[in-house]
Amino acid sequence: MAHFSSSHDLCPLVKNILLLDSEGKRVAVKYFSDDWPTNSAKLAFEKSVFTKTLKTNARTEAEIAMFENNIVIYKFVQDLHFFVTGSDDDNELILASVLQGFFDAVALILRMILETDASTIAGKVASHSIDAAAPLSEQTLTQALATAREHITRSLLT
């Protein structure tokens, strides 16, 4: 049985996964590293990465950038900006696979929002309502959207 010097040899460390909107504001983020110990450090990193990549054309396929001794793989789809950050010695192809999996998961989750059949939409809103006892007619659109946002965010962060 072979002995490996570290688990990092086998599996790259994903430092964070970021989903930002077209203005660089958080939609959902998850940090797996202590490289950014405070919330303000995290926000500063997100703003810097967003600003650095904004002028690039990462819409057809993922792009790679070196940033603060990290590899950042990113892709833009409509108004969403997807980022995966790893160490500068990590395998870009594996990080790109993580980015693609993240993108595919968000695409699956957002399919509900793209639904056009009224009865399907009503059924999904009713089954995920804030107050399960309240009839659908008493659910406001704001409540329904807040619930959808909560479920999407919770799904992304687990």
N, C-alpha and C positions, 0 to 999 in steps of 0.2 A: 504494500500500500504506500503510495507516494505521500510525502510530507510537504505541505505547502507552507511558505514563510508567513503568510497572513491570509486572512479571508478576503482582503482587498484584492489579492491576485485573481480570485475567482469571480468576485462580484463588485462592480463599481459602486461607489457611494453616491447616491443621489442626494445632493445637499438641499435642494428645494424644488418644488413644482409650483409654478405661478400661472394664474389665469388672470389677465388684466384686460380692461376694456380699452376702447380706442383713445381714451385720454390718459391711460396709464394708471387708472384707479383699480383697486382690487375687486375682482369678482370672487375669486377663491385662491387662497395660498396655503401651502403646507411646507414647513421647514423641518428637515431631518438632521440638521447640523447646528452646532453652536457657533458657527462662524459669525453669525449676526446675533449677538446676545440680547439686544434690546429691540423693542418694537420700532423705535426710531431708526435703528441701524437697518432693520429689515425694509422699512419704507424707503430709506435712502437708496438701498441696493435696487429695489424695484424701480424707483424713479430713474436711476442711472442706466439700468439695463434697458428700460423702455425707451429712454432718450437716445441711447446709442444705436438701437436697432430700428428706430422709427422710420428712417429713410431707406431701409433696405426693402427688397422685394421678396419676402418670404411667404408668398401666397401660393406658389405652385408646388414648392417642396421646402423641406426644412433647411434652415441655414445654421451655420456654426460660427461662433465668435469666441475669442478669448477675452475674458473680462476679469480683472482683479485676481489673476492666477486661478481662474475657474474656466471651464468649458461651459458655454451656454448654447444649448440647441433650442431653436425657436421656430415657430410657424404662426402665421396670421391667417385667420379664417373669418371673413366678414369683419365684424367689429371686435373680435376676440383675439387676444395675443397670448399664445401658449409658450411657456418657457420651462425648460428642465436644466438645472445647473448641477455640474459634477466637478470633481477635481481635475486639475490640468493634466494629470496622467491617466485619466479614465479613458475607456474605449468609447469613441464617439458613436460607433454603430449601436452599441448597447444603449447609450443615452438616447439616441434617436429612436430606438425601439420603445423606450419608456415614454418618450414624447408622443409617438404614434398611438400607443395604448391609452394614454391620457386623453388625446384628442378623440379617439374612437369612443371612449367612455362618455365624454361630454356630448358627443354627437348623438349617442343612444339616449342619453338623459333628455336632451333637448327635443327629441322627436315628439314628445308629448306636446310641447308648445307649438310645433309645426302642424299639429293635427287640425283638420278643417271640418270634420264631421261634428255637428253640434251635440248630438247625443253622446258621442265618445268623450268629448271635452267635458260635458256636464257630469258624466259618470266618474271621470278621473278627478274632477274638482270635488265632487261629493265624497269620494272615498278618501280624500286627503284633506278634509276640511279642518279648520282650527277647532271648532266645536262640533263634535260628531253628532250631538243631539239636535243641533240647529238644522232646520230644513234647508235645502239648496236655495230656495227663494230668498232666504235671509242672509246668505253668504254674499258679501260684497266682492266686487272684482278685486279690490285692493287686498282683501283677506285671501282670496284665492291666489293672487300673484305672490303675496308674502309667503304663503304656504309652499308654493312651488319653488320659490327662491330658497327657502329653508331646506327643503328636501334635496335640491340640487347641491347646495353647499355642503350639507351633511354627507351626501353620497361622495362628493369629491374629496372630502377630508377624512374619510374612513378607509 
